[in-house]
Amino acid sequence: MRFSEYFLPTLRDVPKEAEIVSHRYMLRAGLVQQTSAGIYAWLPMGYKVLRKIEQIVREEQDKSGAQEVLMPTIQSADLWKKSGRYDDYGQEMLRIQDRHEREMLFGPTNEEMITEIFATHVKSYRDLPKNLYHIQWKFRDEIRPRFGVMRGREFLMKDAYSFDLTKEDAKYAYQKMFLAYLRTYKRMGLKAIPMAADTGPIGGDLSHEFIILADTGESEVFAHKDWLEKDITGQGIQYSDREGLNAYYEELTSIYAATDDKHDPSAIDASNLVTARGIEVGHIFYFGTKYSEPMNARVQDSNGDMVTVHMGSYGVGVSRLIGAIIEASHDSEGIIWPEEVAPFKIGLINLKVDDAGCREACEKIYADCQEQGIEVLYDDRDERAGTKFKDMDLIGLPWQMTIGPKGLEKGVAEVKNRKTGEKSEVSIEAAMTKLAA
Amino acid sequence: MRFSEYFLPTLRDVPKEAEIVSHRYMLRAGLVQQTSAGIYAWLPMGYKVLRKIEQIVREEQDKSGAQEVLMPTIQSADLWKKSGRYDDYGQEMLRIQDRHEREMLFGPTNEEMITEIFATHVKSYRDLPKNLYHIQWKFRDEIRPRFGVMRGREFLMKDAYSFDLTKEDAKYAYQKMFLAYLRTYKRMGLKAIPMAADTGPIGGDLSHEFIILADTGESEVFAHKDWLEKDITGQGIQYSDREGLNAYYEELTSIYAATDDKHDPSAIDASNLVTARGIEVGHIFYFGTKYSEPMNARVQDSNGDMVTVHMGSYGVGVSRLIGAIIEASHDSEGIIWPEEVAPFKIGLINLKVDDAGCREACEKIYADCQEQGIEVLYDDRDERAGTKFKDMDLIGLPWQMTIGPKGLEKGVAEVKNRKTGEKSEVSIEAAMTKLAA
């Protein structure tokens, strides 16, 4: 993409409504624009990142055996009356009347609807287990939306729902998601620590929050220092390996980790304790028959008896993750994207666009990148070098490659690693080889 | 995917609420499920098709130079008061009050919002042209939703918006979309005929509908017989070739084609006229400054004067297209998916799952397909052969490959082309080579 043609409105000034760093950088880097309180439009570069995050979430769900569906945003209130949550949900639920004065709502979550869909079609234990997920926009009418996409009103969530014949099977489904989540975050360059959590309005008796550590996190968390070093993505474990998965789960959940409200200082030796700020990026629940009972989701077991299915639900805050990634990975100049979610791998800076040699060299690099499938943003604007460097640091692409008349005389480009700040002068060929790797 | 594990609830009976064939087959093939009047959940196989269609639309928009954004579903009423459409829109607009009693709405289209986003950031002619699109769920509160996803209330639309300095540039933007649309439909196995249309509530003075022909189409259309034979995808024309594009556009739009309300029998010789039923699958508009004027979207031109930008908007009914494709491509047994949008390329039928040889052969084919990236649905269910054949015809995958004990003795599989019905007995190896092509 050429910067001169891209709809990428970077801002010099710090927007005054933005209280936290991810919000400031998302506005300044032209990723999003607020259209109403707590509601955002995603501009091209922001949407590109969001889609990459969404795709990682999708791939890891698929690998775990979950199947993707898409439920609509607008739901009938009747569903929620059946489960008993219609009144409980309070003012956070966006309630709507349609033209026929039917009570509708913008879904804040989908336990009721997926249970009804399941119950319509699945009648036999032979069709179990099932885990159905969707990645859809939700609405929660927060009284005071803030922190940009971290606590917006309209937000993108991946929510999965598992259906099993027994509690034991449901626990296996839960453990699969537990592993899938840790692998998902890892691929985004994040380390999320699972912490036993309260189940809140979803209900049930088993729940974990996934928390990433960031100095600017919203809450205080407590964890054993082992979490920091350990690889926690269960390398080599197959989802089909029920025993191996269980052993992995038992091992991880025996290591201390707790949110503020669950912390018990007597449960861990102070010398092993790490106290930090955390951001919640996922939440999983096992809640048994809480929804299947009222929604009448029952299947015939192998004896011909009708059994109410056991369920769990599993959420990842997809749009929130962008904010969380920036909170965890930035410096004073801007965002530092982990490579897997970066909107482009390389920022190509032409220092002198009115110089024929610079133009020619850049055009060749640009064409080569496209041919090799390397995503590149080419700053071909007629702007001062300082502006280009500042913009490129702000938007945080992993690599910068700068072409100027002096370097060209020597046949070299300057290559900078955004994260380490390391710069080197190398031949254009060597730079291409390095960046194609 | 294994059928036994897939959430693919096929139905024997014809759902009585379904009036048209695409709706019947979408329900029977387990693609969608209605959750409220005119609102559907997409089940795994239906969503797989929807995402393929969406991806084709996206790729063709990108090729034309449009840039993808995502605007939220919930909009502020204030925007629509600015443009004057808030009162015009009537009961089809789903109006909402949030907890602070602010007037909101579920967007039926996005002219206002995108114009405001544009106007916030773009101030100079140097940043033009721009074409921004998004693929997002819309809501229109139809008084009588019907025909399944063909006229649902919550539906997925691709809508693009172009911004140009002059009317001439806007026409160029319009012609790019005109070509992109014909290429989009072609890739889905459809031939859409562009027909001059009324602009309706969007406004403006230039508009085309894109209509595909299907016996079950919603309206009568009239076209020169040349349309039927002609390749209309402007082969070889680059979007950057303004003159070539214009000549192509002028040529195509000189060939007679008209919807019912625009038809003029005196304008075409009866011997050249084809009368048919049609389904609208896209609609494009040039409307000049209708929105940019009230929303104050102005840029500085090269003389330093402020100029109101010229706009167009361009819609493709993404979810509607699934219905339209089925209307255009089915038989008495079920759907016939064009290969580019088929949920799987091959349906692999194991005739005797309790036969070790059949199981082994099928598992090998299944593994080979996955290794080669060929999408396959493996019917490994313990069901009668008749049920499997019926289901496979109903869901309409392009190829069926059947493995039974008798064939295996001879070392052959039966390969059937769903569209032509042609069957052949070939060695499994030959079948794989043929289907991998």
HADDOCK unambig.tbl for C-alpha pairs under 7 A between the chains (distance, minus, plus):
assign (segid A and resid 5 and name CA) (segid B and resid 127 and name CA) 6.90 0.50 0.50
assign (segid A and resid 9 and name CA) (segid B and resid 121 and name CA) 6.22 0.50 0.50
assign (segid A and resid 36 and name CA) (segid B and resid 76 and name CA) 6.46 0.50 0.50
assign (segid A and resid 39 and name CA) (segid B and resid 72 and name CA) 6.85 0.50 0.50
assign (segid A and resid 40 and name CA) (segid B and resid 72 and name CA) 6.34 0.50 0.50
assign (segid A and resid 41 and name CA) (segid B and resid 70 and name CA) 5.74 0.50 0.50
assign (segid A and resid 41 and name CA) (segid B and resid 71 and name CA) 4.33 0.50 0.50
assign (segid A and resid 41 and name CA) (segid B and resid 72 and name CA) 5.72 0.50 0.50
assign (segid A and resid 42 and name CA) (segid B and resid 69 and name CA) 5.52 0.50 0.50
assign (segid A and resid 42 and name CA) (segid B and resid 70 and name CA) 4.91 0.50 0.50
assign (segid A and resid 42 and name CA) (segid B and resid 71 and name CA) 6.16 0.50 0.50
assign (segid A and resid 43 and name CA) (segid B and resid 69 and name CA) 4.89 0.50 0.50
assign (segid A and resid 43 and name CA) (segid B and resid 70 and name CA) 6.74 0.50 0.50
assign (segid A and resid 44 and name CA) (segid B and resid 67 and name CA) 6.42 0.50 0.50
assign (segid A and resid 44 and name CA) (segid B and resid 68 and name CA) 5.48 0.50 0.50
assign (segid A and resid 44 and name CA) (segid B and resid 69 and name CA) 4.80 0.50 0.50
assign (segid A and resid 47 and name CA) (segid B and resid 69 and name CA) 5.92 0.50 0.50
assign (segid A and resid 47 and name CA) (segid B and resid 70 and name CA) 6.60 0.50 0.50
assign (segid A and resid 67 and name CA) (segid B and resid 44 and name CA) 6.40 0.50 0.50
assign (segid A and resid 68 and name CA) (segid B and resid 44 and name CA) 5.48 0.50 0.50
assign (segid A and resid 69 and name CA) (segid B and resid 42 and name CA) 5.53 0.50 0.50
assign (segid A and resid 69 and name CA) (segid B and resid 43 and name CA) 4.88 0.50 0.50
assign (segid A and resid 69 and name CA) (segid B and resid 44 and name CA) 4.80 0.50 0.50
assign (segid A and resid 69 and name CA) (segid B and resid 47 and name CA) 5.94 0.50 0.50
assign (segid A and resid 70 and name CA) (segid B and resid 41 and name CA) 5.75 0.50 0.50
assign (segid A and resid 70 and name CA) (segid B and resid 42 and name CA) 4.93 0.50 0.50
assign (segid A and resid 70 and name CA) (segid B and resid 43 and name CA) 6.74 0.50 0.50
assign (segid A and resid 70 and name CA) (segid B and resid 47 and name CA) 6.61 0.50 0.50
assign (segid A and resid 71 and name CA) (segid B and resid 41 and name CA) 4.33 0.50 0.50
assign (segid A and resid 71 and name CA) (segid B and resid 42 and name CA) 6.18 0.50 0.50
assign (segid A and resid 72 and name CA) (segid B and resid 39 and name CA) 6.85 0.50 0.50
assign (segid A and resid 72 and name CA) (segid B and resid 40 and name CA) 6.34 0.50 0.50
assign (segid A and resid 72 and name CA) (segid B and resid 41 and name CA) 5.73 0.50 0.50
assign (segid A and resid 76 and name CA) (segid B and resid 36 and name CA) 6.47 0.50 0.50
assign (segid A and resid 91 and name CA) (segid B and resid 99 and name CA) 6.34 0.50 0.50
assign (segid A and resid 94 and name CA) (segid B and resid 98 and name CA) 6.49 0.50 0.50
assign (segid A and resid 96 and name CA) (segid B and resid 96 and name CA) 5.80 0.50 0.50
assign (segid A and resid 98 and name CA) (segid B and resid 94 and name CA) 6.50 0.50 0.50
assign (segid A and resid 99 and name CA) (segid B and resid 91 and name CA) 6.33 0.50 0.50
assign (segid A and resid 99 and name CA) (segid B and resid 141 and name CA) 6.89 0.50 0.50
assign (segid A and resid 121 and name CA) (segid B and resid 9 and name CA) 6.20 0.50 0.50
assign (segid A and resid 127 and name CA) (segid B and resid 5 and name CA) 6.91 0.50 0.50
assign (segid A and resid 141 and name CA) (segid B and resid 99 and name CA) 6.88 0.50 0.50
